[in-house]
Amino acid sequence: MPIYDISLAISPSLPVWPGDPPIKMPQTVSMDAGAEYNLTRLDISAHTGTHVDAPHHFLNDGRTVESLPLEVLTGPCYVLQLPDDIDEISADVLGRTSLPTGVPRILFGTRNSKLWARGENTFQEDFVAITPDGAEWLVAQGIKLVGVDYLSVAPYSDSVPTHQILLKAGVVALEGLNLSQVPRGFYDLYCLPLKLAGADGAPARAILVG
C-alpha cells in the first residue's frame, strides 16, 4: 500500500507565521571542522512546519500537547481535495461537498498545497482556511481531527474564533500539511507530535497509508 509523507521538511527556508521566530538549525559540532561527530541545534517555534495545536494554544486551560489522545492522532481519515477556486472552507462549502459520514478525521487539500509543491518560501496571507461557521459545522458532525495544508486552520485576518471553536470542542488541529500528491479518498493517518511537556503545540511527522 502506498505511503504518503504529508509533512513539511523543516529548514531555515520554510515560512513561519509572522512574528514567530525564524527557523535556525546551526551545526554546533562539525566533523568537517575536525570533530568526531556532527551535532545540530534546533531553534524553532512549537508551531513550525507540520504541527498540531493543543487546546492550550488559544484557551490557556492547561490541556497541553502531551495530553492529546493517540487514538485521535492515528486512525482512519478522509482527504478532501477542494477546487482551486475555493477561497475559504465555510459551512456553505462543506454543506455542498460530498463528505462520508462517520469518519472522525478530515484533511483538506486546497490550492495551498501548490505553494509547497513549488517550494514557495515566503509567507502567504491569502491562504485557504476554515471560517468560524465552517468550524462549527465540523464540530456538529463529530469531527475529532481536522488537517489543513497551510500553517493555520484559521484565516490570517482573524485567527482566534476558528481556533477557539475547534479547540473548545476537543478537535485536534493538524496544520502545515502538504497534500499536493494525495488523491481524494480514505487513508489511515499516523500523526505523532513531539511529546513536549506543557507546550501549546508541537511539530509532528504525519503520514497517510492507503
Buried (B, 14 or more C-beta within 10 A) or exposed (E): EEEBBBBBEBEEEBBBBEEBEEBEEEEEEEEEEEEEEEEEEEEBBBBBBBBBBBBBBBBEEEBBBBEBEEEBBBBBBBBBBBEEEBBBBBBEBBEEEEEEEEBBBBBBBBBBBBBBEEEEEEBEEEBBBBBBBBBBBBBEBEBBBBBBBBBBBBBBEEBEBBBBBBBBBBBBBBBBBBBBEBEEEEBBBBBBBBEBEEBBBBBBBBBBEB
